[in-house]
Amino acid sequence: RQLCGGLWPLRYLGVVVVLGRAWCEHELTDDQVFQTLDGETRIFVMPFMPKVSMWQLSFPLLEHEAHVLPRDGASLKKEALRRCARWHEPIPQLLNDTREADITGYPAYDREPMSRIPRSGAPQVQHSAGGTMQAAADGEAQTPQRQQHSVQVERP
């Protein structure tokens, strides 16, 4: 990024992502992931801790609408339920049981991919594990902070 003079702008991906977690006892959430979509809205659910599931809801929204969408837990929960209240179990129950304090959401942004330019000045193609070592290093660097936090999830 520094080589580009910091000119590597974010681009809106056209979706809002809402995240939450809650206690859930259902066969679909027993040590497995599942996803459901209706052609527009998608929910992905995965185990977080025993009997606790983490969910990610994504749906398309114009950028100006995404910026005025309230980001507090209560408003995001209301939007999630508006979109998914009639979906199959355990989705409505999972959303209902999620505490507002455990919900967050944001418009999704990303940057255009950059080519690697070695000292020779010729661009190189990244191999499939190009970011793996950096991700591992970043994870290691974050470990002390992660260990300081405990997760409290209330059983309904």
C-alpha positions, 0 to 999 in steps of 0.5 A: 500500500505504501508503494502505491502512495496510499491510493488503494480505495475501498469499494462497497460490495453491495451487501450489509453483514450482520453478526450475532451469537446465541445459545441454540440446541437444534440438530442443524447446529450440533457440531456442524455448519449450515446456511440458508438463503432465499435468493437475496438474504443469506444466513450462515450458522456455525458452532462457536462453543458447545451449544452456542452458534454464531450466525452471519446474515448478509443481504444486498443494500444500496450504499447510501441505504447501508450508511443510514441503516441503524447499527445498534443491536436492537435495530439490527435484530429487528431487521434480521427478524423482518427478513428471516422470521418465516424461515425454517427452524432454528433460524427464527429462534436463534435470532430471537435468542440473540442478545442485542449486545451480541449483535453487530453489523456493517456495510461490507467493503474490500479493496481491489487485489494488488499484484506483487511487484518484486525488486525486478519490477515484474509483477508476479502471480500470487500462489494460493497460500499467499496470505496464509503466513501473514494471517498466521502471524497476525493471529499470533500477534493477537493471541494475548488480547484474545486470551484476556476476553471470556465469552458469556452467552446466556441460556434462554 
